Amino acid sequence: MPFYQITFHGSGFNTHIEGGDKPLIGFYTVRRVWAADSWDAKRLALDRLEQEEKVEWLRSDARSHGSTPAIQIQEVDQITLWNYLFGSYTKGFIFYSNEFEEDEEQEHSA
Protein backbone atom coordinates (compact mmCIF):
# COMPACT_ATOMS: atom_id res chain seq x y z
CA MET A 1 0.00 0.00 0.00
CA PRO A 2 1.21 3.52 -0.74
CA PHE A 3 1.89 6.35 1.68
CA TYR A 4 0.21 9.75 1.50
CA GLN A 5 0.73 13.22 2.87
CA ILE A 6 -2.44 15.29 3.25
CA THR A 7 -2.53 19.04 3.85
CA PHE A 8 -5.62 20.34 5.64
CA HIS A 9 -7.00 23.86 5.88
CA GLY A 10 -9.26 24.66 8.81
CA SER A 11 -11.30 27.87 8.53
CA GLY A 12 -14.13 29.69 10.29
CA PHE A 13 -12.84 29.05 13.81
CA ASN A 14 -12.75 32.50 15.49
CA THR A 15 -11.07 31.04 18.58
CA HIS A 16 -9.39 33.09 21.29
CA ILE A 17 -6.19 31.72 22.76
CA GLU A 18 -4.85 32.80 26.11
CA GLY A 19 -2.37 35.65 25.73
CA GLY A 20 -3.40 36.40 22.14
CA ASP A 21 -4.89 39.74 21.23
CA LYS A 22 -6.58 38.59 18.01
CA PRO A 23 -8.76 35.55 17.45
CA LEU A 24 -7.38 32.68 15.43
CA ILE A 25 -9.68 32.03 12.51
CA GLY A 26 -7.92 29.19 10.74
CA PHE A 27 -5.02 26.81 10.45
CA TYR A 28 -3.02 24.58 8.17
CA THR A 29 -1.74 21.18 9.20
CA VAL A 30 -0.26 18.09 7.57
CA ARG A 31 -0.89 14.44 8.34
CA ARG A 32 0.65 11.29 6.86
CA VAL A 33 -1.10 7.96 6.42
CA TRP A 34 -0.68 4.55 4.85
CA ALA A 35 -3.70 3.64 2.73
CA ALA A 36 -4.86 1.61 -0.28
CA ASP A 37 -5.56 4.67 -2.42
CA SER A 38 -5.88 8.45 -2.23
CA TRP A 39 -9.60 8.30 -1.38
CA ASP A 40 -8.94 6.03 1.63
CA ALA A 41 -5.98 8.21 2.61
CA LYS A 42 -8.16 11.34 2.68
CA ARG A 43 -10.87 9.63 4.71
CA LEU A 44 -8.42 8.07 7.18
CA ALA A 45 -6.40 11.25 7.68
CA LEU A 46 -9.52 13.40 8.15
CA ASP A 47 -11.02 10.90 10.64
CA ARG A 48 -7.81 10.89 12.66
CA LEU A 49 -7.48 14.68 12.57
CA GLU A 50 -11.07 15.22 13.72
CA GLN A 51 -10.46 12.88 16.69
CA GLU A 52 -7.42 14.81 17.91
CA GLU A 53 -8.03 16.51 21.25
CA LYS A 54 -6.82 19.90 20.00
CA VAL A 55 -9.13 19.85 16.98
CA GLU A 56 -12.10 18.78 19.11
CA TRP A 57 -11.40 21.68 21.49
CA LEU A 58 -10.97 24.19 18.64
CA ARG A 59 -14.27 23.13 17.06
CA SER A 60 -16.13 23.22 20.36
CA ASP A 61 -14.74 26.65 21.26
CA ALA A 62 -15.53 28.05 17.81
CA ARG A 63 -19.12 26.79 17.98
CA SER A 64 -19.54 28.30 21.44
CA HIS A 65 -18.61 31.67 19.90
CA GLY A 66 -21.20 31.23 17.12
CA SER A 67 -18.75 30.20 14.39
CA THR A 68 -19.15 27.37 11.92
CA PRO A 69 -15.71 25.77 11.59
CA ALA A 70 -14.80 23.66 8.58
CA ILE A 71 -11.83 21.49 7.66
CA GLN A 72 -11.04 20.98 3.99
CA ILE A 73 -8.42 18.89 2.27
CA GLN A 74 -6.04 21.27 0.54
CA GLU A 75 -3.64 18.80 -1.06
CA VAL A 76 -2.98 15.06 -1.28
CA ASP A 77 0.41 13.73 -2.32
CA GLN A 78 1.63 10.18 -2.62
CA ILE A 79 5.02 9.92 -0.92
CA THR A 80 7.75 7.29 -0.71
CA LEU A 81 8.38 5.03 2.26
CA TRP A 82 11.60 6.97 2.85
CA ASN A 83 9.69 10.28 3.04
CA TYR A 84 7.02 8.71 5.22
CA LEU A 85 9.60 7.49 7.73
CA PHE A 86 12.32 10.13 7.55
CA GLY A 87 11.05 13.14 5.62
CA SER A 88 10.56 16.35 7.53
CA TYR A 89 7.24 18.18 7.67
CA THR A 90 5.40 20.45 10.07
CA LYS A 91 3.76 18.11 12.56
CA GLY A 92 1.78 20.74 14.42
CA PHE A 93 -0.58 23.47 13.36
CA ILE A 94 0.08 26.76 11.60
CA PHE A 95 -2.57 29.15 12.90
CA TYR A 96 -3.57 32.49 11.41
CA SER A 97 -5.71 35.43 12.47
CA ASN A 98 -7.90 37.70 10.38
CA GLU A 99 -4.79 39.77 9.54
CA PHE A 100 -3.78 36.95 7.18
CA GLU A 101 -7.03 37.25 5.19
CA GLU A 102 -6.77 41.06 5.14
CA ASP A 103 -3.24 40.82 3.70
CA GLU A 104 -4.42 38.38 1.01
CA GLU A 105 -7.36 40.64 0.07
CA GLN A 106 -5.00 43.59 -0.34
CA GLU A 107 -2.68 41.53 -2.57
CA HIS A 108 -5.56 40.40 -4.79
CA SER A 109 -7.01 43.92 -5.12
CA ALA A 110 -3.66 45.44 -6.11
C-alpha positions in Angstrom: 0.0 0.0 0.0 1.2 3.5 -0.7 1.9 6.3 1.7 0.2 9.7 1.5 0.7 13.2 2.9 -2.4 15.3 3.3 -2.5 19.0 3.9 -5.6 20.3 5.6 -7.0 23.9 5.9 -9.3 24.7 8.8 -11.3 27.9 8.5 -14.1 29.7 10.3 -12.8 29.1 13.8 -12.7 32.5 15.5 -11.1 31.0 18.6 -9.4 33.1 21.3 -6.2 31.7 22.8 -4.8 32.8 26.1 -2.4 35.6 25.7 -3.4 36.4 22.1 -4.9 39.7 21.2 -6.6 38.6 18.0 -8.8 35.5 17.5 -7.4 32.7 15.4 -9.7 32.0 12.5 -7.9 29.2 10.7 -5.0 26.8 10.5 -3.0 24.6 8.2 -1.7 21.2 9.2 -0.3 18.1 7.6 -0.9 14.4 8.3 0.6 11.3 6.9 -1.1 8.0 6.4 -0.7 4.6 4.9 -3.7 3.6 2.7 -4.9 1.6 -0.3 -5.6 4.7 -2.4 -5.9 8.5 -2.2 -9.6 8.3 -1.4 -8.9 6.0 1.6 -6.0 8.2 2.6 -8.2 11.3 2.7 -10.9 9.6 4.7 -8.4 8.1 7.2 -6.4 11.2 7.7 -9.5 13.4 8.2 -11.0 10.9 10.6 -7.8 10.9 12.7 -7.5 14.7 12.6 -11.1 15.2 13.7 -10.5 12.9 16.7 -7.4 14.8 17.9 -8.0 16.5 21.2 -6.8 19.9 20.0 -9.1 19.8 17.0 -12.1 18.8 19.1 -11.4 21.7 21.5 -11.0 24.2 18.6 -14.3 23.1 17.1 -16.1 23.2 20.4 -14.7 26.7 21.3 -15.5 28.0 17.8 -19.1 26.8 18.0 -19.5 28.3 21.4 -18.6 31.7 19.9 -21.2 31.2 17.1 -18.8 30.2 14.4 -19.1 27.4 11.9 -15.7 25.8 11.6 -14.8 23.7 8.6 -11.8 21.5 7.7 -11.0 21.0 4.0 -8.4 18.9 2.3 -6.0 21.3 0.5 -3.6 18.8 -1.1 -3.0 15.1 -1.3 0.4 13.7 -2.3 1.6 10.2 -2.6 5.0 9.9 -0.9 7.7 7.3 -0.7 8.4 5.0 2.3 11.6 7.0 2.9 9.7 10.3 3.0 7.0 8.7 5.2 9.6 7.5 7.7 12.3 10.1 7.6 11.1 13.1 5.6 10.6 16.4 7.5 7.2 18.2 7.7 5.4 20.5 10.1 3.8 18.1 12.6 1.8 20.7 14.4 -0.6 23.5 13.4 0.1 26.8 11.6 -2.6 29.2 12.9 -3.6 32.5 11.4 -5.7 35.4 12.5 -7.9 37.7 10.4 -4.8 39.8 9.5 -3.8 36.9 7.2 -7.0 37.3 5.2 -6.8 41.1 5.1 -3.2 40.8 3.7 -4.4 38.4 1.0 -7.4 40.6 0.1 -5.0 43.6 -0.3 -2.7 41.5 -2.6 -5.6 40.4 -4.8 -7.0 43.9 -5.1 -3.7 45.4 -6.1 
